[in-house]
Amino acid sequence: MRILHTMLRVGDLDKSIAFYTEVLEMRLLRQKDYPKGEFTLAFLGYGDEAENTAIELTYNWGKSDYQIGTGFGHIAINVEDVYQAVEVAKQLGVEVTRDAGPMNAGETIVAFLKDPDGYEIELLSKKF
């Protein structure tokens, strides 16, 4: 068993795809319109879905905003250099809610960004 994907509802699919591909360097793995259901699904990730977890962006046609639920925390993305990733995000106009630095009560370097719909994205550098 493994996690296949995390689904996020988005208000502007093109803007969200740009965030995940340009800022977080994911690839658009696949995208499909569902005219009968009036929605589009886009799957993004760092590798083939057969072996990697993806993010599913769901755009419901004509719906441009959602309220972030209080139960959702964040999506964590492992990056090579958190400080550099934050600088790139800032240059691209991304909202940084916590600059890169040591986490509370620990030594791991972390930072937090917001995607175009307000979802929190944690950046950290972790060796496996």
PEJO-V333964 format. One record per residue. SS is DSSP state (alpha for helix, beta for strand, coil for the rest). PSI is psi in radians with two decimals (none if undefined). Layout:
ss: {SS & SS}
psi: {PSI & PSI}
//
This chain:
ss: {coil & coil & coil & coil & beta & beta & beta & beta & beta & coil & coil & coil & alpha & alpha & alpha & alpha & alpha & alpha & alpha & alpha & alpha & alpha & alpha & coil & coil & coil & beta & beta & beta & beta & beta & beta & beta & beta & coil & coil & coil & coil & beta & beta & beta & beta & beta & beta & beta & coil & coil & coil & coil & coil & coil & coil & coil & beta & beta & beta & beta & beta & beta & beta & coil & coil & coil & coil & coil & coil & coil & coil & coil & coil & coil & coil & coil & coil & beta & beta & beta & beta & coil & coil & coil & alpha & alpha & alpha & alpha & alpha & alpha & alpha & alpha & alpha & alpha & coil & coil & coil & coil & beta & beta & beta & beta & beta & beta & beta & coil & coil & coil & coil & coil & coil & beta & beta & beta & beta & beta & beta & coil & coil & coil & coil & coil & beta & beta & beta & beta & beta & coil & coil & coil & coil}
psi: {2.63 & 2.85 & 2.27 & -0.88 & 2.87 & 2.30 & 2.32 & 2.34 & 2.33 & 2.67 & -0.39 & 1.72 & -0.77 & -0.75 & -0.71 & -0.73 & -0.72 & -0.75 & -0.92 & -0.53 & -0.71 & -0.73 & -0.82 & 0.03 & 0.53 & 2.92 & 2.52 & 1.94 & -0.69 & 2.73 & 2.41 & 2.39 & 2.50 & 1.45 & -0.67 & -0.59 & -0.12 & 0.89 & 2.84 & 2.43 & 2.37 & 2.28 & 2.26 & 2.65 & -2.97 & 0.01 & 3.08 & 2.39 & -0.33 & -0.43 & -0.15 & 2.64 & 2.58 & 2.95 & 2.26 & 2.07 & 2.17 & 2.10 & 1.97 & 2.03 & 2.25 & -0.09 & 2.03 & -0.12 & 2.71 & 2.70 & 2.33 & 2.20 & 2.67 & -0.22 & -0.33 & 2.37 & -1.42 & 2.93 & 2.28 & 2.28 & 2.20 & 2.19 & 2.79 & -0.81 & 1.88 & -0.74 & -0.79 & -0.75 & -0.67 & -0.71 & -0.74 & -0.78 & -0.77 & -0.74 & -0.51 & 0.08 & 0.32 & 2.47 & 2.10 & 2.04 & -0.31 & 2.05 & 2.81 & 2.39 & 3.02 & 2.45 & 2.78 & 2.33 & 0.54 & -3.11 & -0.19 & 2.33 & 2.19 & 2.85 & 2.83 & 2.39 & 2.90 & 2.35 & 3.08 & -0.38 & 0.05 & 0.07 & 2.40 & 2.34 & 2.09 & 2.30 & 2.33 & 2.79 & 1.90 & 2.30 & 2.36 & none}
//
